[in-house]
C-alpha cells in the first residue's frame, strides 16, 4: 500500500448511520467530511446481532468525538514504517545519515520480518513485548534502536489517525544479563575501556610521528568526536584567546544526491553537529595549541609547494588533512590507529574510547559533571561511573556552567590571577601551576603532558557519543 496516496487530513465533521443490514449481516457506515467539502465513507459490518452492532457503533462515536477515529484500517506495519522513515524522519531536514542507516537496517532486517504483516490497528503491547524479548535474546544494540523506532513511529501514527493508541507505551526492554539499566540522557563510565594517565603518555609519545597525531591529541586531550576532529578548520581557532569553536563535522550528507558528490568524498561532507549542544567553544590545552601551530606551518609549506601539476593543493583550511589539503575520511584513522596500538603494546580500545579517556581525566574527585558533559557536547547528561563493576551515580550538577568547571579544574597562571583580581576583585585562593590542566603536562624527554595525579583528576567512562 502506498501511503503517499492516502488522505490523512483531519476530518471537520462526521455523519454516522443507524444500524442496518449490509450484505446479509448488520453494520453501519461512517461518513467523514473534510474542510474542502469532500467526503470519505467507511463501513463497519459483519455483526451477527443488533446489540453487538450497536455497541460497536457507540464505541466508534466515542472515537469520532475524541478525534481518534481510524479511517484507513488496512495499513500494515510493512507499509507504514518505510513511509515514516522516508517521508517523516528524512523529511525533517536534520536527520543524520548514521541514524538513517541504523533505523533503516533495524526496520527492514528486524522489525518488518517480525511484525510486517500485522495491521496498525491490530498491534497490541503483547506484540511489542514479544519483539523486544526476541531482539534482546539475540542482539546487544538492536533493541535500543528498535524501541525508539517503534515508539516514535507509532506516536506519529496516532497523530495522523492511523492508530487509536500507541501500543509501546509502558512497554520496556527486558533487562539483559550483562547490561545495567540505562536511564535517558545518562553517560555510563567504564574504566576498563579507557587508558590510564601513564598509558596516555605512552600513546601520545608514540603517535608523534604518525599521520594521525593531531587526531590523537584532539581526542584524548580535548575529548572531541571523530567527525568533529575531521571537520576542524584553522578558522575555528581564536589564536589570541586560544579557544576552539566546534561548529561542524565531516560525514555522509543524507540530503545530497550521490551523483552530485565528487568521487571519494561521500563521507567527507560538511554536516551539522550531532545535537545543538555539540556546538561549543572550548579552551585549547597549551600543548595542543603548540602542535596546531606546527601543523599550520606544515600546511603552509604544502600549499606553497603544490600549486602546479595534476594534484594541486586544495586550500580548504582543514587542520587534519592530507599533504594536498584534502580532508580525511571517517575511517582514515583506522589502520594507522591499529598499527599505533600494536606498536605501543597498549591494550586495544576503540578510537572513540580516547574521548572516554579524556572524561576519565576529569571525573575522579566529583568535578562538576554537568560542566564535563557540556564541554564534551552533552549539555543534559547525567554521568555514571563504573569502576570494575562497582557502580556509583554522579548526579547532574545544578545550575553550574562551564566557567565553574574552568575555575575548578583549569588552574590559572600568575598573570591570569593578577588580571582576574583586577577585574573582579577575586579574593579566593587560586592555584598556580607552571603547566595548567588546560595544557595537561608532565615533563618528558620530548613531550609535555600535565601531572594530573597531583591535581587528583582521574576517573572512568563508557558510552559518550
N, C-alpha and C positions, 0 to 999 in steps of 0.2 A: 504493500500500500504506500502510495506517495503522499506523505503528509503535507507537502507544499501545496497540494490541490484541495486540501480540506478547508472549510470555512470555520476558522477558530475564533471568530469575533464574539464578543459577549452579546447576548440577546437583550432587547429592550423590554419586551413583554412576552407573555406566553398565553396559549389557549390550550385547554385540555378537555377532551370529550368525556361523555359518560361511558360507563362500561357497556360494551356492545359485543355482538357476535362477529368474530373475524376468523374466516377460514374454518368454520365448524367449532371453534372454541371461543372463549371470552377474552376480551382485551380492551384497550383504549388507545387513543392517539394524542400526541403532544405536538403542538404547532408553535415553533419559536419565531418571533418577529424581530428583525434587526432594524437598526437605525435608518437604513435606506428603504425600508418597507418590504424588503424581500423576506420570504418565509422558508422555513425548513420543517418538514413533518417527520416525526419519529413515532414508530409504532411499538407498542408493548402488548404482546398477545401470547396465546398458548396456555391460558389459565383454565383449569377444569371446573372451577366453581366461582360463583359471583363474589362470595366472601373473600376468596383469595385475590381475585382481580381488584376488588375494592380496597383491600389492604395495601396492595402494591400501588394502586392509584394514589392513595393518601401519602404513601412514602415518597412518590415522585413529586407530588405537590409540595411537600416539605423541602425537597431538594431544589425545586424551581424557585421557591420563595427565598431560599438561602443562597441562591446563585451558584450552586454546586452541581447542578444537573449536567450529566454527561450525555451529549448528543451523539458523539461518534463512539459507539460502543464495541466496534470490531478492531480497534487499533491494537496491534500486538507489540510486545517489547522489542522484537527484532526489527520492527519498522520505526518505532519511536526513538530508541537510543541513537541510531545513526543520524536521525533528523536533529535531535537535541545537540549532538556533538558538532555537526556541521553548521546548522542554522541558528544555534543559540550561543554555544560556547565560543566557537571560532568567530562568529559574527560580532563578538564583543569588541574586537579590535586590539585587545591587550592580552590575549591568551598566548602563553608561551609555547614554543614548539615542543619542548621537552614534555610539558604537561599534556599537550595534544597527543603526542605519540604514546605516552603512558596510558591515557584514557582510551585511546583507540585500541590499543593492544588488549586492555582489560575487557572492553566491550565485546570485541569480536572473538577473542580466544577463551574468555572465561564466563562472561555473563550471558551472552546470546546462546551458546551451546546448552546452558542450564535452564534459562528462563525464556528463551526467544519466542516460543510458540504460545506463551500464555498471554491472554488479553490483559491490557492495563487494568480494566475494571475488575478483573478476577484475581489480581495479585493480592496476597494477604501476608501478614507478618510471618506465617509459617514458611512460606516460600523463601522469604529473605533470610530467615534464621537458618534454613537448610543450606542455602548457598554460602552464607558466612562460615558455617561449620565445615563444609567441603573444602573451601578455599583455605581456611586456617589449618586444616589437616595436611595440606599439600604444599602450601606456599608461605613464605615469610612476609613479603611486601605486598603481594597482590591483594590480600584482604583489605589493606589500608588504602588501596586505590579504589577497590570495588565499593567500599562503604560510602565515600563522598560522591562517587559517580551515581550510585543508586539513589541516595538521599537527595542530592541536588537535582537530579533529573526528574524524580518523582514529585518533588516540590514544585518544579516548573510545570509538570503535567497537571497538577492540581490547579495551578494558577490559570491555565488555559482550558480548564474544564474537560480534561481527558481522564481524570481520576477524581473520585469523590474525596479521598483522603490519602495521605502518604503512609504506606504500609511499613516504611522504615523507621517511623517514629518509635522511640523507646526500644528498638532492637539493637543490641550491642554486639560487637565481635566477641566470640569466645576467647577467653584468655589462653594464650599459647603457653606451653610449658616453660619455654626459655625466654619468655617475654614478660617484662614488667608493665603494669598498667600505664598507658600513655595519656596524659591529660592534654587538652588543647593548649597550644602555644607553650609547650614545655620542651626545653632543651635537655636531653639526657647526657650525662657525662660519664665516660668510661675510661679510666686511666690506662687500662690495658691496650687501648687503641691510640695512644699518644706517646710522644717522646718525652723523656726527662730533659732537664736543662743540659746535662752533660752530653746527652745524645744530640741535642740541638746544636751544640758547639761543634761536634764531630761532623754533623751533616753540613753545616754552613761552610766549614773549612774545606771539606771535600768538594762542595758544589762550586767553589770559586772559579774553577777552570772549565766548567761545563756550560752548555748552551742554555741551561735553564736556571742559571744562578739568580737572576733577578726574580724569576717566578718563585724560587725557593724563599728568597728574602721577603717578598710581599706576602707569601702565605704564612710563614712561620713567625715573622716579626711584626706583621700588621694584620693578620687574620683575614685576608681577602679571599674571596671565592675565585675559582679558576677563570670563569668567564669575566669577572671584574678585572682580574690581572691582565688578561689579554686585551681588554678594552682601554687600559690606561694610556693616556697621552701626556706629553710634556706640558701641554696647555692646561692640564688639570692641576698642575702644581703651582702653588703660591711660593715662589722661591724666597721671597722676603720673610714670610712668616713660617715657612717650612711646613705647609699643610697640603693635603691632597684631597681633591674632590672626587668622590666615587659617583659617577653620573651616567655610566653606560656599561654594557658588557658586550662581548662578541659571542655569537651563537647563530643558530638557524632562525631565519625570519619566516614565520608561518604565513605571512601575508605577501610574500614575494614569489612570483612565478619562477620556477627553476630555470626556465628558458631565458629569463632576464638577468640571471646571476652569472658573472664570469666564471670560467672553469676554475675549480679548486678553491672557490671562496664561499661555498654553501654554508659552512659553519663559521665563517668569518664576518658575518653581517653585524653591523652595529644595531643592537636592540636595547629596549628599555631594561632596567634592572628588575630583579625578581619581584620586589614589592616596593611600595612607596618609601618604606623605612630603610631600604637598601641605599637610597641616595643620601649621602652623608659627607661630611668633611672631617678628616681626622689628621692628627699630628703625624709627621714623618719622623721616625727614630733617626738620630744623628748618623748612625752607621749606615742606614739605608739611604739617607739623603746624600751622603758622600758617594755611595755606589751609583746613585742615579746620575750625579754629575759626571762620573767617569763614563757611564753608559752614554750620556749625551755627547761627550767628546767623540766617542766611537761612532755614534750616529752621524755626526757632522763630517767626520773623515770619510765615511762610506758615501755620504751624499756628494761630497766633492769629487771622489774618485769614480763614481759610477754614473756619469752623465751622458755616456755615449754607448753605442752598441745595441744589441738586441734586448738585453736586460738592463734597463736604466733604473736608477733609484727612484722609488715612489715616496715622496716626502709627505707621508700621512701623519707623522707625529707620534706614532706608537712607541712606547718605551720598550716593550718586549716585541721585537720584530727581527726579521732576517737581515742579512747584510745588504739587502736591496730595499729595505724599508717595509716589506710586506708583513702584515700581521700574522700571528701564529694561529693555527687551527686549534680546536678544542682538545684534541688528543695529541698535540705535538709533544707535550712533555712526557708522554707515557713511557716510551722506550728509554729516553735519557734518564728518567727518574728511576726506573727499574735497575738500570746499569749503575746509577749512583748508589742506590741502597746496597746492591751486591758488593760494590767496591768498598763501602764503609763497614760492611759486616753488621749493620744495624738490622733489627727485626723489621720485616716489611709491614708498613702501614700504607693506606691509600694516600694519594697526594692530598685529597680533601682533609685527611686527618691532620695535616700540618696546620690547617685552620683550627682544628680542635686543639692542637697542641698550644697554639697561641692563647686560647682561652684558659688552658690549664696554668699558664704562667701568671694569670691574674686572679685566680679564684680562691686560693688556699685560705686566706685569713678574712673571709667574709667581706671582701671588697665589694662595693656596690654592684650587685648582679644586674640590675636594670641598666646601669651605665655600660657594663660589659656587653650586654645584649644590644644596646644602641650602637656602640662603636663597631659592632660586627654586623649591623644591619638588621637586628631583631628588636624593634622598639617595644614589643608587647610580649616578651617571653619570660617565663619562669625557668630558672636553671636548676636542674637536679644533678647531684654529684654521686657517682657510683664508684667507690674505691674498693676494688677487689670484691665486689658483691655486697658490700655494706652500703646501703643507700641512705642518704640523708637529703632532706629537702632544703634548698636555699630559696626562701620566698622572695618574690619580687620586691625591690625597694619601693618606697612610697612615691615621693614626687621629685627625688633627686634627678638632676640632669647630668649630662656628660661632663660638665665642668667640675662637678663634685668628684667624679672619677679621676679627672686630670689632677685636681688638687691633692687627692689622697695617694694616687699611685705614681704620678709623674713628679718627682721632687724638682724644685726649681734650682737653677744656678744662682750664684750670688747677685748677678746683675738683675736677674728676674725678680729676686726678692726685694732688692732696693727699689726697683720700678713699681712693683705692686704696693709696697709700703707707702710710696709717694702718692700713688693713685688712689688707693683705697684705705690707707691708714691701717694696714694689717699688723696686728699685734701678736697674732698666734705664731707659735714656733713652726718654721718651715725647714724641712731637712735639706741640706745642701750636699750634693754628691758631685764628684768630678765627672762621672758619667751618669746621667739620669736614666730612669727607667724608659724614658722615651727612646734613648739610644740603645738600651739593653746591652751593657758592655762589661765583659771580663777580659782583662788583658791577656792576649796570647801572642805567639810569635809574629803572626802576620794577620791576625784578625782580632777585633774587639767586640765582645758581646757582654752585656751587663751582668753584674753579680746579683742575680735575683735572689739567691739564697739569703743574702744579707738583708734583703728587703721583705723576706717572707711572703713571696708572691707566687707560689707554685701550687697547682691544683689539678683537676681532672676534667675529661669531657667525652661525649659520644656523638650525638647526631645534630650538629648545627649546619643547616643548609642555607 
